[in-house]
Amino acid sequence: MRQIAALPARLQAIVDAWGLTLGEELPGGRPGRCIAATTTEGREAVLKVFSPPARGPRELGALRAWDGRGAPEVLRADEDMAIVLLERIRPGTPAADASADEIAALLSLLRVGPPAGLPPLEALVRERLERAVPEERAHGPRAEWAWSALTRLTAGAPDPALVHGDLGPRHVVHCALRGLCAIDPEPCAGDPAYDAATWIHAGGRPGRRARFEALAAAASLDRARLRDWCGVIAVHG
């Protein structure tokens, strides 16, 4: 944690209008800002400033669609300034130790219809694959397989749902009220099995096979689709 830097005048005006008392800078935001805040009612909150501002409507739409179920509740928002006030999740520690049953329950909460204006999951994955191809992990046959698998997964996709888009261990945290909570989404519309596969991959952390078996069973997932998504994510990282 670190002390906050001076705020731009327009942001300070919103802080004053909302009656917030600000604390320290918090990690997160990617690459915006997250600042600890307290409301006039004494409620702990997080003031999130999106950068680039175009990220704001997508994340705000997703958070409103989840409506506090498996994700932070939206307390206030200024869409013109791409600023949102969220409830603060406590203790908020990363939930890398979460069980398959806990993750399955979280995935069930997050599986809602996508709000308007979200990009398709296919576009997000294509962008990630394109970034990964020059790197060592994604050359030759592996990259060719991943592109082929994405085409196959897209052609046979179920009706689109709201997809978190980055449901790795850093973005699933312990919550005293909900058990687990998903934060910092990169939301899109598509196959929710992508989120399950992201959790299984866990940034390449050991134990992927065991996580695959446990989560496939706990969430009653299509194993073939889940296996393909896991393979694609292993390529794009």
URCORWO-V357048 format. One record per run of one state. SS is the DSSP state (alpha for helix, beta for strand, coil for the rest). FROM is the first residue (numbers start at 0). LEN is the number of residues. If there is no record, write none. Layout:
ss,from,len
SS,FROM,LEN
SS,FROM,LEN
This chain:
ss,from,len
coil,0,1
beta,1,2
coil,3,5
alpha,8,10
coil,18,2
beta,20,6
coil,26,6
beta,32,6
coil,38,5
beta,43,6
coil,49,5
alpha,54,12
coil,66,4
beta,70,1
coil,71,2
beta,73,5
coil,78,4
beta,82,5
coil,87,3
beta,90,4
coil,94,5
alpha,99,11
coil,110,9
beta,119,1
alpha,120,12
coil,132,3
alpha,135,3
coil,138,2
alpha,140,15
coil,155,5
beta,160,3
coil,163,5
alpha,168,3
beta,171,4
coil,175,3
beta,178,4
coil,182,5
beta,187,3
coil,190,2
alpha,192,12
coil,204,3
alpha,207,11
coil,218,4
alpha,222,14
coil,236,1
